[in-house]
Amino acid sequence: MLVSAGLSLVFVKPDSMTPFDLYFRTIFGGGCLLATVVSLIAAGRRGLKAVAILSAAIGIFWFSLFLGADLGYRAWQSVPNPPKAAFADSMPAGALFMGWIPGTVFCVIVFVCGRIFGGLLNWTPGRVQRRQHQGGMTGSVDPANPYVTDAAASNHSADVDNRRSSE
């Protein structure tokens, strides 16, 4: 959509463009660009922060779709002797009530592509093993209880021995 809006502004003769085209493509193209940037920012975040930022991107897309359609039709209707097509303006109402659907699809696709591309940039062989050695568990794991390491088990047994000797 963004590419088609940008290319149509470049390659379409201004004579063949209606005021609706000019307003809609400019406003909606800018909204798509901003929603893309915000979705890519959300792709770099985790948890609820990513959801909140992605929701903001969907809202930006939705608002620019509605605002572009509404202002485009208003501009087209204000020209002298507007054509009948200028008054077939049910698109802003549709964008207001259903615009979140294409906004969600667009922003989620950008978000997923950003996550995949970010994952490919950060991928190195053996990354998981390095994480375990850097900040993971120290010592070996007890096969009976994989959640307790040797260090934790020895601290626990020392505490039990201290309690028995004090009694």
C-alpha positions as CSV (number, residue, x, y, z in Angstrom):
1,M,0.0,0.0,0.0
2,L,2.7,2.4,1.0
3,V,4.7,1.6,-2.1
4,S,1.7,2.0,-4.4
5,A,0.8,5.3,-2.7
6,G,4.3,6.6,-3.1
7,L,4.7,5.4,-6.7
8,S,1.4,6.7,-7.7
9,L,2.4,10.2,-6.4
10,V,5.6,10.0,-8.4
11,F,4.4,8.3,-11.7
12,V,0.8,9.6,-12.0
13,K,0.3,12.8,-13.8
14,P,-1.1,15.5,-11.4
15,D,-3.9,16.2,-14.0
16,S,-5.4,12.7,-13.6
17,M,-5.3,12.8,-9.8
18,T,-8.4,13.9,-8.0
19,P,-8.1,16.0,-4.7
20,F,-9.2,12.8,-2.9
21,D,-6.2,10.9,-4.4
22,L,-3.8,13.7,-3.4
23,Y,-5.0,14.0,0.2
24,F,-5.6,10.3,0.8
25,R,-2.3,9.1,-0.6
26,T,-0.3,11.8,1.2
27,I,-1.9,11.3,4.6
28,F,-2.2,7.5,4.4
29,G,1.3,7.1,3.0
30,G,2.7,9.1,5.9
31,G,0.6,7.0,8.4
32,C,1.9,3.8,6.8
33,L,5.5,4.9,7.1
34,L,5.0,5.9,10.7
35,A,3.2,2.7,11.5
36,T,6.0,0.7,9.9
37,V,8.7,2.4,12.0
38,V,6.6,2.0,15.2
39,S,6.0,-1.7,14.4
40,L,9.8,-2.3,13.8
41,I,10.4,-0.6,17.2
42,A,7.9,-3.0,18.7
43,A,9.7,-5.9,17.1
44,G,12.8,-5.1,19.2
45,R,10.8,-5.2,22.5
46,R,9.5,-8.1,24.5
47,G,6.3,-8.8,26.5
48,L,3.6,-6.2,27.2
49,K,5.8,-3.4,26.0
50,A,5.9,-4.9,22.5
51,V,2.1,-5.4,22.6
52,A,1.5,-1.8,23.7
53,I,3.8,-0.4,21.0
54,L,2.3,-2.6,18.3
55,S,-1.2,-1.4,19.4
56,A,0.0,2.1,18.9
57,A,1.2,1.3,15.4
58,I,-2.2,-0.2,14.6
59,G,-3.9,2.9,15.9
60,I,-1.6,5.1,13.7
61,F,-2.5,3.1,10.6
62,W,-6.2,3.1,11.5
63,F,-6.3,6.8,12.1
64,S,-4.3,7.7,9.0
65,L,-6.7,5.6,6.9
66,F,-9.7,7.3,8.3
67,L,-8.3,10.8,8.3
68,G,-7.0,10.4,4.7
69,A,-10.3,9.2,3.4
70,D,-12.3,11.8,5.3
71,L,-10.1,14.8,4.3
72,G,-9.8,13.5,0.8
73,Y,-13.5,13.3,0.2
74,R,-14.0,16.8,1.8
75,A,-11.4,18.3,-0.5
76,W,-12.9,16.6,-3.5
77,Q,-16.4,17.8,-2.6
78,S,-15.1,21.4,-2.2
79,V,-13.9,21.8,-5.8
80,P,-16.2,23.7,-8.2
81,N,-18.7,21.5,-9.9
82,P,-17.6,18.2,-8.1
83,P,-18.5,14.9,-9.9
84,K,-21.1,12.6,-8.4
85,A,-18.4,10.2,-7.3
86,A,-17.2,12.8,-4.9
87,F,-20.3,12.3,-2.8
88,A,-20.0,8.5,-2.6
89,D,-18.2,9.0,0.6
90,S,-19.0,5.9,2.7
91,M,-15.3,5.0,2.8
92,P,-14.5,7.1,5.9
93,A,-17.3,5.4,7.8
94,G,-16.0,2.0,6.8
95,A,-12.5,3.0,7.7
96,L,-13.6,4.2,11.1
97,F,-15.4,1.0,12.0
98,M,-13.3,-1.6,10.1
99,G,-10.0,0.1,9.6
100,W,-8.4,-1.8,12.5
101,I,-8.5,-5.1,10.4
102,P,-6.1,-4.0,7.6
103,G,-4.1,-2.1,10.3
104,T,-3.6,-5.2,12.3
105,V,-2.6,-7.3,9.3
106,F,-0.1,-4.7,8.1
107,C,1.5,-4.0,11.5
108,V,1.7,-7.7,12.4
109,I,3.4,-8.6,9.1
110,V,5.9,-5.8,9.7
111,F,6.4,-6.9,13.3
112,V,7.0,-10.5,12.3
113,C,9.4,-9.6,9.5
114,G,11.2,-7.3,12.0
115,R,11.5,-10.1,14.5
116,I,12.7,-12.6,11.9
117,F,15.3,-10.1,10.5
118,G,16.4,-9.1,14.0
119,G,16.8,-12.8,14.9
120,L,18.9,-13.4,11.9
121,L,21.1,-10.4,12.7
122,N,21.7,-11.6,16.3
123,W,22.1,-15.3,15.4
124,T,25.5,-16.9,16.0
125,P,26.4,-20.6,16.4
126,G,26.6,-21.7,20.0
127,R,24.7,-18.7,21.4
128,V,22.6,-20.8,23.7
129,Q,25.6,-22.6,25.3
130,R,27.3,-19.2,25.9
131,R,24.2,-17.9,27.7
132,Q,24.2,-20.9,30.1
133,H,27.8,-20.4,31.0
134,Q,27.6,-16.7,31.4
135,G,24.6,-16.2,33.6
136,G,23.1,-19.6,33.9
137,M,23.5,-22.3,36.6
138,T,26.8,-23.1,38.0
139,G,27.7,-26.6,39.0
140,S,26.1,-29.8,37.8
141,V,22.5,-30.7,38.1
142,D,21.1,-33.4,40.4
143,P,19.4,-36.0,38.2
144,A,16.7,-36.5,40.9
145,N,15.9,-32.8,41.0
146,P,17.0,-30.8,37.9
147,Y,16.1,-27.5,39.6
148,V,18.8,-27.9,42.3
149,T,22.5,-27.5,41.5
150,D,25.4,-29.0,43.5
151,A,26.0,-25.6,45.1
152,A,22.4,-25.3,46.2
153,A,22.3,-28.9,47.4
154,S,25.5,-28.5,49.5
155,N,24.2,-25.2,51.0
156,H,21.0,-27.0,51.9
157,S,22.8,-30.0,53.5
158,A,25.0,-27.7,55.4
159,D,22.0,-25.9,56.8
160,V,20.4,-29.2,57.8
161,D,23.7,-30.3,59.5
162,N,23.8,-27.0,61.4
163,R,20.3,-27.4,62.7
164,R,20.9,-31.0,63.9
165,S,24.0,-30.0,65.7
166,S,22.3,-27.1,67.5
167,E,19.5,-29.3,68.7
